[in-house]
Amino acid sequence: MQMNAASSLLYTNEVSPEFLRTLDKSHFTEQQLAGFSEQALAVVNDRQAYAKAHPVIAVYRVATDGSQTRNGGVIQHATAPFEFTLEDGQQVRAAQKGDYVVYANGSTAHIVTDSGHGNSHLALVGSVLSNGDEIINTPQAGFLFFDREGVQRAEDFLPPIAYQAIGSKKQ
């Protein structure tokens, strides 16, 4: 899929503290909460207590077609079974571990770190490539993973890697 990155906004994992605080705000009005059963209200209250005890401290956006790398590569054919509609109405697919980034000179590198097994191995802004490059942005804003204060991430979520660059391949 070819994508004109200039026509779309690109998002990083850099967000303001104010944005992080909005992620745990309740989506329910007082009127809605008043109509909840005791059991449902207990679930909502437990969730809010967890969020207060473990606030969001970082976000990781899912990489898609059109995501760019630090060294100028672009994801052009993402293969995960998730699609997003961008603000401009364009449809893009989520990338996953093993998908390729294409560079202007025609070389490629594949995605080697991701969100982990429990998260369908989706590629993220921050995922590392087989040549040591890194995904730095994505055209989609809304699909995020969170780091929470005091909560350890899964071991396979963007793990640090010790590798020898295996070089890029021609497709």
N, CA, C and O of each residue as an XYZ file, in Angstrom:
684
protein
N       0.846     -1.182      0.000
C       0.000      0.000      0.000
C       0.883      1.234      0.000
O       1.748      1.372      0.865
N       0.689      2.107     -0.926
C       1.401      3.367     -0.947
C       0.604      4.378     -0.133
O      -0.626      4.393     -0.165
N       1.320      5.211      0.585
C       0.629      6.190      1.410
C       1.337      7.520      1.282
O       2.565      7.580      1.337
N       0.598      8.556      1.116
C       1.173      9.885      1.060
C       1.221     10.427      2.477
O       0.245     10.991      2.971
N       2.371     10.253      3.130
C       2.514     10.661      4.530
C       2.298     12.158      4.711
O       1.887     12.599      5.784
N       2.568     12.936      3.682
C       2.419     14.386      3.807
C       0.966     14.780      4.008
O       0.689     15.835      4.578
N       0.029     13.951      3.549
C      -1.386     14.307      3.674
C      -1.980     13.857      5.004
O      -3.118     14.206      5.317
N      -1.237     13.097      5.783
C      -1.748     12.600      7.053
C      -0.906     13.119      8.206
O       0.289     13.371      8.058
N      -1.544     13.272      9.346
C      -0.801     13.605     10.552
C      -0.031     12.376     11.003
O      -0.465     11.248     10.771
N       1.102     12.587     11.643
C       1.892     11.485     12.168
C       2.051     11.685     13.666
O       2.316     12.795     14.129
N       1.887     10.605     14.419
C       1.894     10.664     15.874
C       3.056      9.868     16.445
O       3.425      8.819     15.917
N       3.628     10.379     17.531
C       4.698      9.695     18.251
C       4.147      9.227     19.597
O       2.954      9.361     19.870
N       5.020      8.681     20.425
C       4.629      8.293     21.783
C       4.774      9.444     22.766
O       4.466      9.295     23.948
N       5.241     10.588     22.286
C       5.417     11.755     23.154
C       4.063     12.414     23.390
O       3.410     12.868     22.451
N       3.648     12.461     24.652
C       2.370     13.091     25.011
C       2.571     13.928     26.269
O       3.534     13.738     27.010
N       1.659     14.843     26.492
C       1.750     15.727     27.655
C       1.238     15.016     28.912
O       0.468     14.060     28.820
N       1.671     15.489     30.080
C       1.128     14.950     31.328
C      -0.397     15.122     31.403
O      -1.093     14.275     31.965
N      -0.905     16.211     30.839
C      -2.353     16.440     30.825
C      -3.063     15.342     30.027
O      -4.098     14.827     30.448
N      -2.489     14.992     28.868
C      -3.070     13.918     28.053
C      -3.085     12.605     28.836
O      -4.086     11.888     28.823
N      -1.986     12.287     29.516
C      -1.924     11.043     30.297
C      -3.023     11.018     31.361
O      -3.639      9.979     31.595
N      -3.265     12.154     31.998
C      -4.308     12.199     33.042
C      -5.697     11.962     32.466
O      -6.562     11.426     33.158
N      -5.931     12.349     31.212
C      -7.262     12.155     30.624
C      -7.563     10.685     30.332
O      -8.727     10.310     30.190
N      -6.525      9.848     30.241
C      -6.727      8.449     29.847
C      -7.489      7.638     30.888
O      -8.106      6.626     30.552
N      -7.455      8.066     32.141
C      -8.142      7.336     33.200
C      -9.432      7.995     33.666
O     -10.035      7.554     34.643
N      -9.854      9.034     32.985
C     -11.116      9.691     33.358
C     -12.276      8.739     33.088
O     -12.282      8.019     32.090
N     -13.239      8.746     33.975
C     -14.428      7.913     33.800
C     -15.215      8.371     32.575
O     -15.343      9.567     32.313
N     -15.725      7.428     31.852
C     -16.536      7.731     30.670
C     -18.024      7.807     31.024
O     -18.864      8.040     30.155
N     -18.339      7.609     32.297
C     -19.733      7.577     32.731
C     -20.117      8.869     33.444
O     -19.336      9.423     34.217
N     -21.321      9.336     33.176
C     -21.844     10.499     33.882
C     -22.388     10.047     35.230
O     -22.609      8.857     35.456
N     -22.602     11.015     36.127
C     -23.202     10.690     37.437
C     -24.575     10.046     37.243
O     -24.941      9.122     37.970
N     -25.331     10.537     36.263
C     -26.660      9.988     35.974
C     -26.552      8.527     35.537
O     -27.341      7.690     35.975
N     -25.581      8.216     34.678
C     -25.397      6.829     34.244
C     -25.005      5.946     35.420
O     -25.535      4.845     35.578
N     -24.082      6.423     36.243
C     -23.629      5.638     37.390
C     -24.781      5.356     38.348
O     -24.846      4.275     38.933
N     -25.690      6.316     38.517
C     -26.831      6.142     39.412
C     -27.735      5.000     38.953
O     -28.425      4.386     39.767
N     -27.732      4.717     37.648
C     -28.565      3.642     37.115
C     -27.893      2.277     37.095
O     -28.530      1.293     36.721
N     -26.628      2.189     37.487
C     -25.901      0.919     37.469
C     -26.328      0.024     38.626
O     -26.714      0.509     39.689
N     -26.256     -1.263     38.411
C     -26.480     -2.214     39.500
C     -25.323     -2.111     40.479
O     -24.279     -1.545     40.156
N     -25.506     -2.656     41.676
C     -24.455     -2.640     42.686
C     -23.196     -3.331     42.166
O     -22.079     -2.867     42.395
N     -23.392     -4.439     41.467
C     -22.267     -5.210     40.946
C     -21.507     -4.414     39.870
O     -20.276     -4.384     39.881
N     -22.222     -3.779     38.957
C     -21.587     -2.987     37.908
C     -20.867     -1.783     38.510
O     -19.760     -1.446     38.091
N     -21.486     -1.142     39.483
C     -20.871      0.005     40.148
C     -19.586     -0.412     40.863
O     -18.611      0.340     40.878
N     -19.582     -1.602     41.453
C     -18.381     -2.112     42.128
C     -17.243     -2.296     41.127
O     -16.090     -1.995     41.436
N     -17.561     -2.790     39.927
C     -16.546     -2.971     38.886
C     -15.972     -1.609     38.482
O     -14.755     -1.455     38.379
N     -16.838     -0.630     38.254
C     -16.396      0.713     37.874
C     -15.532      1.310     38.981
O     -14.478      1.879     38.699
N     -15.957      1.190     40.222
C     -15.197      1.739     41.347
C     -13.842      1.049     41.502
O     -12.841      1.707     41.786
N     -13.806     -0.267     41.317
C     -12.539     -1.001     41.390
C     -11.589     -0.531     40.293
O     -10.394     -0.355     40.530
N     -12.121     -0.331     39.110
C     -11.300      0.114     37.970
C     -10.737      1.518     38.239
O      -9.568      1.785     37.960
N     -11.562      2.397     38.772
C     -11.106      3.758     39.085
C     -10.052      3.733     40.195
O      -9.090      4.500     40.145
N     -10.218      2.866     41.190
C      -9.232      2.761     42.269
C      -7.894      2.250     41.713
O      -6.834      2.731     42.114
N      -7.942      1.284     40.798
C      -6.733      0.760     40.161
C      -6.045      1.871     39.373
O      -4.828      2.035     39.459
N      -6.816      2.627     38.612
C      -6.255      3.715     37.796
C      -5.621      4.783     38.691
O      -4.577      5.337     38.347
N      -6.235      5.070     39.816
C      -5.685      6.080     40.726
C      -4.382      5.581     41.359
O      -3.434      6.348     41.527
N      -4.344      4.288     41.709
C      -3.154      3.705     42.324
C      -2.025      3.494     41.313
O      -0.851      3.495     41.683
N      -2.380      3.314     40.039
C      -1.405      3.031     38.983
C      -1.675      3.916     37.766
O      -2.130      3.422     36.734
N      -1.403      5.211     37.874
C      -1.700      6.108     36.748
C      -0.855      5.771     35.517
O       0.239      5.216     35.624
N      -1.390      6.122     34.355
C      -0.672      5.936     33.099
C       0.536      6.863     33.095
O       0.414      8.058     33.363
N       1.718      6.295     32.786
C       2.942      7.098     32.761
C       3.567      7.166     31.362
O       4.464      7.976     31.128
N       3.104      6.329     30.436
C       3.618      6.356     29.062
C       2.626      5.669     28.144
O       1.847      4.819     28.574
N       2.665      6.051     26.863
C       1.829      5.397     25.858
C       2.714      4.866     24.737
O       3.813      5.363     24.492
N       2.202      3.846     24.070
C       2.850      3.255     22.906
C       1.782      3.127     21.831
O       0.800      2.406     22.007
N       1.972      3.819     20.732
C       1.001      3.786     19.637
C       1.292      2.616     18.709
O       2.448      2.249     18.502
N       0.246      2.040     18.158
C       0.389      0.945     17.213
C       0.842      1.499     15.863
O       0.284      2.473     15.360
N       1.859      0.863     15.289
C       2.384      1.248     13.975
C       1.483      0.673     12.884
O       0.903     -0.401     13.049
N       1.371      1.390     11.778
C       0.504      0.992     10.667
C       1.203      1.276      9.341
O       2.321      1.788      9.296
N       0.502      0.923      8.264
C       0.943      1.390      6.951
C       1.204      2.885      7.081
O       0.405      3.606      7.678
N       2.310      3.350      6.528
C       2.634      4.774      6.586
C       3.500      5.177      7.763
O       4.000      6.302      7.798
N       3.690      4.286      8.733
C       4.596      4.601      9.840
C       6.005      4.746      9.288
O       6.391      4.056      8.344
N       6.772      5.658      9.893
C       8.120      5.946      9.435
C       9.152      5.527     10.469
O       8.850      5.377     11.653
N      10.392      5.340      9.987
C      11.491      4.986     10.874
C      12.473      6.147     10.966
O      12.452      7.072     10.154
N      13.322      6.074     11.963
C      14.325      7.109     12.195
C      15.214      7.324     10.959
O      15.625      8.449     10.675
N      15.508      6.234     10.227
C      16.413      6.317      9.080
C      15.692      6.430      7.744
O      16.290      6.171      6.700
N      14.419      6.810      7.758
C      13.712      7.096      6.518
C      12.917      5.961      5.899
O      12.409      6.108      4.788
N      12.796      4.844      6.580
C      11.979      3.743      6.065
C      10.502      4.001      6.308
O      10.131      4.800      7.168
N       9.655      3.310      5.535
C       8.204      3.445      5.669
C       7.572      2.053      5.608
O       7.948      1.233      4.771
N       6.619      1.794      6.490
C       5.854      0.555      6.406
C       4.855      0.738      5.266
O       4.019      1.641      5.302
N       4.949     -0.127      4.253
C       4.093      0.014      3.077
C       3.089     -1.117      2.915
O       2.139     -0.993      2.143
N       3.288     -2.229      3.640
C       2.343     -3.341      3.513
C       2.239     -4.055      4.859
O       2.857     -5.099      5.067
N       1.462     -3.488      5.759
C       1.258     -4.088      7.080
C       0.291     -5.255      6.942
O      -0.578     -5.249      6.069
N       0.445     -6.270      7.817
C      -0.326     -7.501      7.634
C      -1.183     -7.933      8.819
O      -1.839     -8.971      8.739
N      -1.200     -7.178      9.910
C      -2.042     -7.563     11.055
C      -3.516     -7.450     10.671
O      -3.861     -6.669      9.785
N      -4.382     -8.210     11.319
C      -5.802     -8.193     10.942
C      -6.612     -7.037     11.534
O      -7.827     -7.151     11.695
N      -5.952     -5.934     11.856
C      -6.630     -4.777     12.425
C      -6.505     -3.605     11.469
O      -5.415     -3.309     10.979
N      -7.625     -2.934     11.204
C      -7.609     -1.764     10.332
C      -8.107     -0.546     11.091
O      -8.931     -0.649     12.000
N      -7.586      0.609     10.695
C      -7.961      1.872     11.308
C      -8.369      2.847     10.222
O      -7.839      2.816      9.111
N      -9.313      3.712     10.553
C      -9.672      4.811      9.658
C      -9.002      6.061     10.203
O      -9.239      6.461     11.342
N      -8.162      6.673      9.375
C      -7.443      7.876      9.779
C      -8.357      9.088      9.720
O      -9.463      9.019      9.185
N      -7.890     10.191     10.270
C      -8.678     11.426     10.300
C      -9.078     11.892      8.910
O     -10.111     12.541      8.743
N      -8.250     11.557      7.892
C      -8.571     11.960      6.519
C      -9.450     10.931      5.797
O      -9.711     11.068      4.602
N      -9.909      9.897      6.525
C     -10.788      8.876      5.953
C     -10.058      7.690      5.352
O     -10.694      6.699      4.992
N      -8.754      7.763      5.237
C      -7.970      6.662      4.675
C      -7.956      5.466      5.622
O      -7.895      5.636      6.840
N      -8.011      4.269      5.071
C      -7.926      3.029      5.850
C      -6.484      2.544      5.850
O      -5.844      2.506      4.798
N      -5.966      2.173      7.013
C      -4.628      1.597      7.133
C      -4.709      0.348      8.004
O      -5.588      0.223      8.857
N      -3.787     -0.563      7.776
C      -3.724     -1.810      8.537
C      -2.597     -1.700      9.569
O      -1.579     -1.053      9.323
N      -2.792     -2.335     10.717
C      -1.759     -2.384     11.745
C      -0.608     -3.267     11.269
O      -0.815     -4.249     10.556
N       0.598     -2.904     11.672
C       1.782     -3.702     11.371
C       2.032     -4.670     12.528
O       1.549     -4.474     13.644
N       2.800     -5.717     12.229
C       3.132     -6.688     13.264
C       4.567     -7.174     13.086
O       5.207     -6.915     12.067
N       5.049     -7.871     14.084
C       6.398     -8.430     14.032
C       6.552     -9.221     12.737
O       5.677    -10.002     12.362
N       7.675     -9.006     12.062
C       7.941     -9.706     10.810
C       7.597     -8.895      9.578
O       8.119     -9.175      8.499
N       6.724     -7.888      9.706
C       6.423     -7.028      8.559
C       7.673     -6.234      8.196
O       8.581     -6.068      9.010
N       7.701     -5.749      6.963
C       8.880     -5.051      6.447
C       8.681     -3.556      6.317
O       7.580     -3.057      6.085
N       9.798     -2.864      6.476
C       9.901     -1.437      6.212
C      10.709     -1.311      4.929
O      11.681     -2.040      4.730
N      10.309     -0.390      4.058
C      11.002     -0.171      2.793
C      11.669      1.201      2.829
O      11.075      2.189      3.261
N      12.915      1.237      2.364
C      13.693      2.469      2.304
C      13.729      2.997      0.875
O      13.461      2.256     -0.071
N      14.057      4.270      0.720
C      14.075      4.927     -0.593
C      14.991      4.216     -1.589
O      14.731      4.247     -2.792
N      16.058      3.578     -1.105
C      16.988      2.889     -2.003
C      16.512      1.478     -2.366
O      17.217      0.743     -3.058
N      15.315      1.100     -1.898
C      14.756     -0.213     -2.210
C      15.095     -1.297     -1.202
O      14.547     -2.397     -1.275
N      15.984     -1.009     -0.267
C      16.312     -2.012      0.747
C      15.163     -2.145      1.745
O      14.306     -1.266      1.842
N      15.158     -3.245      2.478
C      14.109     -3.493      3.462
C      14.722     -3.975      4.769
O      15.871     -4.416      4.808
N      13.948     -3.886      5.822
C      14.308     -4.455      7.121
C      13.000     -4.901      7.762
O      11.958     -4.284      7.543
N      13.049     -5.967      8.552
C      11.806     -6.424      9.165
C      11.740     -6.025     10.641
O      12.755     -5.802     11.300
N      10.518     -5.948     11.120
C      10.236     -5.552     12.504
C      10.554     -6.733     13.411
O      10.064     -7.839     13.186
N      11.383     -6.501     14.449
C      11.791     -7.601     15.323
C      11.298     -7.468     16.767
O      11.288     -8.464     17.491
N      10.892     -6.277     17.210
C      10.293     -6.167     18.546
C       8.878     -5.625     18.403
O       8.560     -4.918     17.446
N       8.036     -5.969     19.370
C       6.616     -5.673     19.228
C       5.940     -5.604     20.589
O       6.599     -5.514     21.626
N       4.607     -5.647     20.565
C       3.809     -5.549     21.785
C       3.703     -6.866     22.544
O       3.132     -6.902     23.634
N       4.239     -7.936     21.993
C       4.264     -9.221     22.680
C       3.130    -10.151     22.302
O       2.153     -9.764     21.660
N       3.299    -11.390     22.725
C       2.335    -12.452     22.410
C       0.915    -12.114     22.870
O      -0.051    -12.333     22.140
N       0.802    -11.581     24.081
C      -0.519    -11.268     24.630
C      -1.222    -10.123     23.920
O      -2.408     -9.882     24.144
N      -0.503     -9.428     23.078
C      -1.060     -8.290     22.333
C      -0.945     -8.488     20.823
O      -0.796     -7.521     20.077
N      -1.015     -9.729     20.380
C      -1.023    -10.086     18.953
C       0.228     -9.666     18.193
O       0.184     -9.515     16.972
N       1.341     -9.474     18.893
C       2.617     -9.108     18.260
C       2.497     -7.873     17.372
O       3.152     -7.784     16.333
N       1.653     -6.913     17.785
C       1.520     -5.681     17.007
C       2.793     -4.846     17.109
O       3.403     -4.744     18.174
N       3.180     -4.251     15.980
C       4.330     -3.348     15.963
C       3.921     -2.025     16.587
O       2.766     -1.611     16.492
N       4.874     -1.371     17.223
C       4.611     -0.124     17.932
C       5.587      0.959     17.505
O       6.663      0.672     16.980
N       5.202      2.192     17.733
C       6.183      3.260     17.678
C       7.172      2.899     18.784
O       6.792      2.765     19.947
N       8.429      2.745     18.415
C       9.444      2.259     19.349
C       9.917      0.852     19.020
O      10.920      0.402     19.575
N       9.221      0.143     18.131
C       9.678     -1.190     17.710
C      10.996     -1.050     16.953
O      11.208     -0.094     16.206
N      11.877     -2.028     17.168
C      13.189     -2.050     16.543
C      13.138     -2.965     15.323
O      12.398     -3.948     15.298
N      13.942     -2.623     14.310
C      14.018     -3.389     13.069
C      15.290     -4.230     13.031
O      16.208     -4.037     13.828
N      15.320     -5.156     12.096
C      16.451     -6.072     11.957
C      17.762     -5.359     11.654
O      18.829     -5.928     11.883
N      17.715     -4.145     11.153
C      18.934     -3.388     10.857
C      19.280     -2.377     11.955
O      20.183     -1.559     11.777
N      18.574     -2.425     13.083
C      18.832     -1.509     14.194
C      18.049     -0.215     14.136
O      18.102      0.571     15.082
N      17.319      0.033     13.051
C      16.479      1.218     12.913
C      15.291      1.078     13.871
O      15.096      0.019     14.468
N      14.506      2.138     14.016
C      13.375      2.134     14.947
C      12.199      2.885     14.344
O      12.379      3.910     13.686
N      10.987      2.369     14.571
C       9.772      3.059     14.128
C       9.575      4.269     15.031
O       9.599      4.154     16.257
N       9.376      5.451     14.402
C       9.298      6.685     15.196
C       7.930      7.351     15.178
O       7.679      8.239     15.992
N       7.026      6.948     14.268
C       5.705      7.577     14.261
C       4.698      6.680     13.562
O       5.055      5.653     12.984
N       3.444      7.080     13.622
C       2.346      6.345     13.011
C       1.254      7.341     12.614
O       1.088      8.365     13.277
N       0.515      7.056     11.550
C      -0.563      7.976     11.172
C      -1.834      7.809     12.000
O      -2.762      8.606     11.859
N      -1.901      6.785     12.866
C      -3.119      6.610     13.660
C      -2.869      7.086     15.084
O      -1.793      6.873     15.644
N      -3.875      7.732     15.661
C      -3.718      8.349     16.981
C      -4.346      7.572     18.124
O      -3.946      7.737     19.276
N      -5.329      6.723     17.821
C      -6.184      6.239     18.889
C      -5.894      4.895     19.509
O      -6.357      4.647     20.623
N      -5.155      4.005     18.862
C      -4.925      2.676     19.424
C      -3.615      2.708     20.188
O      -2.537      2.744     19.595
N      -3.717      2.694     21.526
C      -2.571      2.870     22.413
C      -2.443      1.717     23.391
O      -3.435      1.120     23.811
N      -1.213      1.419     23.740
C      -0.925      0.580     24.899
C      -0.365      1.510     25.956
O       0.228      2.536     25.624
N      -0.545      1.165     27.243
C      -0.121      2.028     28.343
C       0.938      1.365     29.201
O       0.955      0.143     29.352
N       1.823      2.179     29.764
C       2.647      1.795     30.909
C       1.989      2.449     32.104
O       1.622      3.623     32.059
N       1.840      1.682     33.177
C       1.244      2.218     34.401
C       2.268      2.182     35.525
O       3.061      1.248     35.642
N       2.230      3.218     36.341
C       3.134      3.309     37.483
C       2.962      2.078     38.373
O       1.847      1.733     38.765
N       4.085      1.418     38.689
C       4.047      0.267     39.593
C       3.570     -1.029     38.960
O       3.439     -2.031     39.664
N       3.306     -1.050     37.664
C       2.849     -2.268     36.983
C       3.910     -2.664     35.965
O       4.235     -1.896     35.060
N       4.440     -3.857     36.120
C       5.490     -4.320     35.217
C       4.893     -4.755     33.880
O       3.861     -5.424     33.832
N       5.565     -4.362     32.794
C       5.150     -4.792     31.463
C       5.490     -6.270     31.280
O       6.341     -6.820     31.980
N       4.805     -6.899     30.324
C       5.136     -8.276     29.962
C       6.578     -8.304     29.443
O       7.029     -7.349     28.810
N       7.292     -9.386     29.708
C       8.690     -9.496     29.292
C       8.877     -9.321     27.798
O       9.904     -8.805     27.358
N       7.887     -9.747     27.006
C       8.044     -9.680     25.548
C       7.460     -8.403     24.940
O       7.314     -8.318     23.721
N       7.125     -7.414     25.766
C       6.630     -6.123     25.284
C       7.835     -5.224     25.041
O       8.492     -4.808     25.995
N       8.140     -4.913     23.765
C       9.298     -4.111     23.379
C      10.544     -4.473     24.186
O      11.124     -3.621     24.859
N      10.950     -5.742     24.114
C      12.120     -6.148     24.901
C      13.394     -5.510     24.362
O      13.513     -5.255     23.164
N      14.344     -5.255     25.256
C      15.642     -4.800     24.754
C      16.239     -5.967     23.971
O      16.066     -7.125     24.351
N      16.934     -5.668     22.892
C      17.491     -6.764     22.109
C      18.982     -6.594     21.944
O      19.485     -5.484     21.766
N      19.673     -7.702     22.006
C      21.088     -7.756     21.675
C      21.127     -8.516     20.355
O      20.777     -9.695     20.302
N      21.541     -7.861     19.319
C      21.518     -8.503     18.010
C      22.690     -8.004     17.185
O      23.314     -6.988     17.491
N      22.955     -8.727     16.167
C      23.872     -8.257     15.143
C      22.973     -7.901     13.973
O      22.149     -8.711     13.550
N      23.125     -6.724     13.464
C      22.285     -6.326     12.329
C      22.446     -7.365     11.235
O      23.561     -7.641     10.792
N      21.349     -7.932     10.806
C      21.415     -8.965      9.778
C      21.307     -8.354      8.398
O      21.171     -9.052      7.393
N      21.370     -7.027      8.373
C      21.343     -6.342      7.087
C      19.961     -6.257      6.527
O      19.035     -6.910      7.008
N      19.824     -5.458      5.519
C      18.530     -5.349      4.878
C      18.548     -6.199      3.634
O      19.602     -6.485      3.066
N      17.375     -6.593      3.223
C      17.226     -7.467      2.071
C      16.497     -6.730      0.968
O      15.686     -5.841      1.228
N      16.782     -7.095     -0.233
C      16.015     -6.605     -1.389
C      14.775     -7.476     -1.524
O      14.845     -8.691     -1.337
N      13.663     -6.875     -1.840
C      12.447     -7.663     -2.061
C      12.236     -7.859     -3.517
O      11.263     -8.498     -3.920
